[in-house]
């Protein structure tokens, strides 16, 4: 017997047959609210970011009885890591992104916005309270302010000769963007992660990580140059025995490459090292 021929079946129900053969009525939501609460930046108060009002998001969702209408997901990274406390609202197939959702009042404003859309039976622009926080991280949507965006990245890059691969990580150009460069690092050079997300135990670690990638993207060195020095230094630290700090080695690698490429003089590299080691890391660069 198929679900369609089962007693009491109506076409208004969304019956899906599970892998074990059991038909299940699956609720279809008008929307879904995704809250980044455990990413590399969102809610990281130890790194200077504001806390995520996760409790307000949950209690308001329960109080307004939205469980079967707009689903709530509080979890990990949503992608726009240059921002913090990011929320993505999907409603009627439209995505609305918001950053800096740092307070319970803003969480309540988001739910008020959702309820207005439910009452109007349509997707609506964000209210005045949320407009300054509205942005787009979706390639198919224009910017909320209408400004043009030139950020096209072809899925499959044009064929290149072996020597033309910018990162030096692959022969076919697949690892040329920052996200792919980071993903391609494995083994001894793999970055510290927790639940799949990058982990920075102090603000300076995130900054030195970003600076190394930024200078690579600006064309000052090939990424395999950085990676090879990093692997060599990690191997030396492991051979010496005892614990070592990954980002201390990352910093030493960065300084060595700055000197080798003559991007800083020997004195400037030494001064930079002194500042990072004696409490002025947040002021460098």
C-alpha positions as CSV (number, residue, x, y, z in Angstrom):
1,X,0.0,0.0,0.0
2,X,1.4,3.4,-1.0
3,X,1.1,6.4,1.2
4,X,-1.4,7.9,-1.3
5,X,-3.7,4.9,-0.9
6,X,-3.5,4.9,2.9
7,X,-6.7,5.6,4.8
8,X,-7.0,9.3,5.8
9,X,-4.4,10.4,3.3
10,X,-5.0,13.8,1.7
11,X,-2.9,15.7,-0.8
12,X,-2.5,18.5,1.7
13,X,-0.2,16.3,3.8
14,X,3.5,16.1,3.0
15,X,4.0,12.4,3.4
16,X,7.5,11.2,2.9
17,X,8.5,7.5,3.0
18,X,11.6,7.0,5.2
19,X,14.4,4.6,4.4
20,X,12.8,2.0,6.8
21,X,9.5,2.1,4.7
22,X,7.5,4.1,7.2
23,X,5.4,7.0,5.8
24,X,5.9,10.2,7.8
25,X,4.0,13.5,7.6
26,X,6.7,16.1,7.4
27,X,5.9,19.7,8.3
28,X,6.7,22.3,5.6
29,X,7.9,25.6,7.0
30,X,7.2,29.1,5.7
31,X,10.7,30.0,6.9
32,X,13.7,29.0,9.0
33,X,15.8,31.2,11.3
34,X,19.5,30.3,11.4
35,X,21.5,31.8,14.3
36,X,25.3,31.6,14.4
37,X,26.2,31.0,18.0
38,X,29.3,28.8,18.1
39,X,31.3,29.9,15.0
40,X,34.9,31.2,14.9
41,X,33.7,34.8,15.7
42,X,30.0,34.7,16.7
43,X,29.5,34.9,20.4
44,X,33.3,34.7,21.1
45,X,33.4,37.1,24.0
46,X,36.9,36.1,24.8
47,X,37.9,37.6,21.5
48,X,36.1,40.8,22.1
49,X,32.8,40.0,20.3
50,X,29.4,40.5,21.8
51,X,27.5,37.5,23.2
52,X,24.7,35.9,21.1
53,X,21.3,36.3,22.7
54,X,20.6,32.6,22.2
55,X,18.3,32.2,25.1
56,X,16.1,35.0,23.8
57,X,16.0,33.5,20.4
58,X,14.8,30.2,21.9
59,X,12.3,31.5,24.4
60,X,10.7,33.9,22.0
61,X,10.4,31.2,19.4
62,X,8.6,29.0,22.0
63,X,6.4,31.9,23.3
64,X,5.2,32.8,19.8
65,X,4.4,29.2,18.9
66,X,6.4,29.3,15.7
67,X,7.7,25.7,15.9
68,X,5.7,24.4,12.9
69,X,5.8,27.6,10.9
70,X,9.3,29.1,11.1
71,X,11.9,26.6,12.4
72,X,14.8,27.8,14.6
73,X,18.3,26.5,14.2
74,X,21.0,27.7,16.7
75,X,24.3,26.4,15.7
76,X,27.7,27.0,14.1
77,X,29.3,29.1,11.4
78,X,27.1,30.5,8.6
79,X,30.0,31.8,6.5
80,X,30.4,35.6,6.7
81,X,33.2,35.3,9.2
82,X,34.3,38.9,8.7
83,X,31.1,39.8,10.6
84,X,29.9,38.5,13.9
85,X,26.6,37.4,15.5
86,X,25.2,36.6,12.1
87,X,21.6,35.5,11.5
88,X,20.0,34.2,8.3
89,X,16.3,34.2,7.8
90,X,14.8,32.2,5.0
91,X,11.1,33.1,4.3
92,X,9.1,32.1,1.2
93,X,12.3,31.2,-0.6
94,X,14.0,34.6,0.1
95,X,17.1,35.0,2.3
96,X,17.6,37.9,4.6
97,X,21.0,38.2,6.3
98,X,21.6,40.3,9.5
99,X,24.9,41.0,11.3
100,X,25.7,42.3,14.8
101,X,22.5,40.8,16.4
102,X,24.0,41.4,19.8
103,X,21.1,42.0,22.1
104,X,17.8,40.5,23.2
105,X,16.0,43.6,21.8
106,X,17.3,42.8,18.3
107,X,16.3,39.2,18.6
108,X,12.8,40.3,19.5
109,X,12.8,42.7,16.6
110,X,13.6,39.8,14.3
111,X,10.6,37.8,15.6
112,X,8.3,40.9,15.2
113,X,9.5,41.1,11.6
114,X,8.7,37.4,11.1
115,X,5.2,37.8,12.6
116,X,4.5,40.8,10.4
117,X,5.4,38.7,7.3
118,X,3.2,35.9,8.5
119,X,0.3,38.3,8.9
120,X,0.9,39.9,5.5
121,X,1.3,36.4,4.0
122,X,4.3,37.7,2.1
123,X,8.1,38.4,2.4
124,X,8.6,42.0,3.5
125,X,11.7,44.3,3.7
126,X,13.2,44.5,7.2
127,X,11.9,47.2,9.6
128,X,13.8,50.3,10.4
129,X,15.4,48.8,13.5
130,X,17.0,46.0,11.4
131,X,17.8,47.9,8.2
132,X,21.3,49.0,9.3
133,X,22.2,45.3,10.0
134,X,20.7,43.9,6.7
135,X,23.2,42.6,4.1
136,X,23.4,39.9,1.6
137,X,25.8,36.9,1.5
138,X,23.9,35.2,-1.3
139,X,25.2,35.4,-4.8
140,X,21.7,35.4,-6.4
141,X,20.6,38.5,-4.4
142,X,21.5,42.1,-5.0
143,X,22.8,44.3,-2.1
144,X,20.1,45.8,0.0
145,X,21.4,49.3,-0.8
146,X,21.4,48.6,-4.5
147,X,25.2,49.1,-4.9
148,X,26.8,47.0,-7.7
149,X,28.9,44.0,-6.7
150,X,31.7,42.6,-8.7
151,X,32.6,39.4,-6.8
152,X,32.0,36.7,-9.5
153,X,34.1,33.6,-8.9
154,X,33.8,31.0,-11.7
155,X,33.2,27.5,-10.3
156,X,35.7,26.0,-12.7
157,X,38.7,28.3,-13.4
158,X,40.2,28.6,-16.8
159,X,43.0,26.1,-17.7
160,X,46.4,27.3,-16.6
161,X,49.9,26.1,-17.2
162,X,51.5,24.4,-14.1
163,X,53.6,27.5,-13.3
164,X,50.6,29.8,-13.4
165,X,48.7,28.3,-10.4
166,X,48.6,31.2,-7.9
167,X,48.6,29.1,-4.7
168,X,51.0,26.4,-5.8
169,X,48.7,23.9,-4.0
170,X,47.2,22.2,-7.0
171,X,48.0,21.6,-10.6
172,X,44.5,22.5,-11.9
173,X,43.8,25.7,-9.9
174,X,41.2,24.3,-7.6
175,X,42.8,25.7,-4.4
176,X,43.4,29.3,-5.4
177,X,40.9,31.0,-3.2
178,X,41.4,31.6,0.5
179,X,38.8,29.2,1.7
180,X,40.2,26.4,-0.5
181,X,43.8,27.2,0.5
182,X,42.8,26.7,4.1
183,X,40.8,23.6,3.4
184,X,43.7,22.1,1.5
185,X,46.0,22.3,4.4
186,X,46.2,18.9,6.1
187,X,48.6,16.8,8.1
188,X,51.1,18.7,10.3
189,X,50.1,22.0,8.8
190,X,46.3,21.6,9.4
191,X,44.8,24.5,11.4
192,X,43.3,23.9,14.8
193,X,39.6,23.3,14.6
194,X,36.7,22.4,16.9
195,X,33.6,20.9,15.5
196,X,34.9,21.8,12.0
197,X,35.4,25.5,12.8
198,X,38.7,27.3,13.1
199,X,39.7,28.0,16.7
200,X,41.6,31.1,17.8
201,X,42.4,31.3,21.5
202,X,43.3,35.0,21.4
203,X,42.5,37.9,19.0
204,X,46.1,38.2,17.7
205,X,45.9,34.6,16.4
206,X,43.0,35.5,14.1
207,X,44.7,38.6,13.0
208,X,48.1,37.0,12.1
209,X,46.1,34.2,10.3
210,X,44.3,36.8,8.3
211,X,47.4,38.8,7.5
212,X,49.2,35.8,6.1
213,X,46.3,35.0,3.8
214,X,45.8,38.6,2.8
215,X,49.5,39.0,1.7
216,X,49.2,35.7,-0.3
217,X,46.0,36.9,-2.0
218,X,47.8,40.2,-2.8
219,X,50.4,38.2,-4.7
220,X,53.4,38.8,-2.4
221,X,54.1,35.0,-2.1
222,X,52.8,31.6,-3.3
223,X,50.9,29.7,-0.6
224,X,53.1,26.7,-0.9
225,X,56.1,28.8,0.2
226,X,54.3,29.7,3.5
227,X,53.1,26.1,3.9
228,X,56.5,24.5,3.4
229,X,58.1,26.8,6.0
230,X,55.3,26.1,8.4
231,X,55.6,22.3,8.0
232,X,59.4,22.6,8.5
233,X,59.0,24.6,11.7
234,X,56.3,22.3,13.1
235,X,58.6,19.2,12.4
236,X,61.4,20.9,14.2
237,X,59.2,21.7,17.2
238,X,57.9,18.1,17.3
239,X,61.5,16.8,17.1
240,X,62.5,19.0,20.0
241,X,59.8,17.4,22.2
242,X,57.4,19.1,24.6
243,X,54.2,21.1,23.8
244,X,54.2,23.9,21.3
245,X,51.7,26.6,20.3
246,X,50.5,26.3,16.7
247,X,50.0,30.0,16.1
248,X,53.4,30.9,17.6
249,X,54.9,28.8,14.8
250,X,52.5,30.4,12.3
251,X,53.8,33.8,13.4
252,X,57.4,32.7,13.2
253,X,56.7,31.4,9.7
254,X,55.1,34.6,8.6
255,X,58.0,36.7,10.0
256,X,60.5,34.4,8.2
257,X,58.7,34.9,4.9
258,X,58.3,38.7,5.4
259,X,62.1,38.8,5.7
260,X,62.8,36.5,2.8
261,X,60.6,38.5,0.5
262,X,62.0,41.8,1.8
263,X,58.5,42.9,2.7
264,X,60.0,44.1,6.1
265,X,63.6,44.8,7.0
266,X,65.4,42.6,9.6
267,X,64.9,45.4,12.2
268,X,61.2,45.7,11.4
269,X,60.7,41.9,11.7
270,X,62.5,41.9,15.1
271,X,60.4,44.9,16.3
272,X,57.2,43.1,15.1
273,X,58.3,39.9,17.0
274,X,58.9,41.9,20.1
275,X,55.5,43.5,20.0
276,X,53.7,40.2,19.5
277,X,55.6,38.5,22.3
278,X,55.2,41.3,24.9
279,X,51.6,42.2,24.9
280,X,51.2,44.6,22.0
281,X,49.9,42.1,19.5
282,X,46.6,43.8,19.1
283,X,48.3,47.0,18.0
284,X,50.5,45.6,15.3
285,X,49.7,46.3,11.6
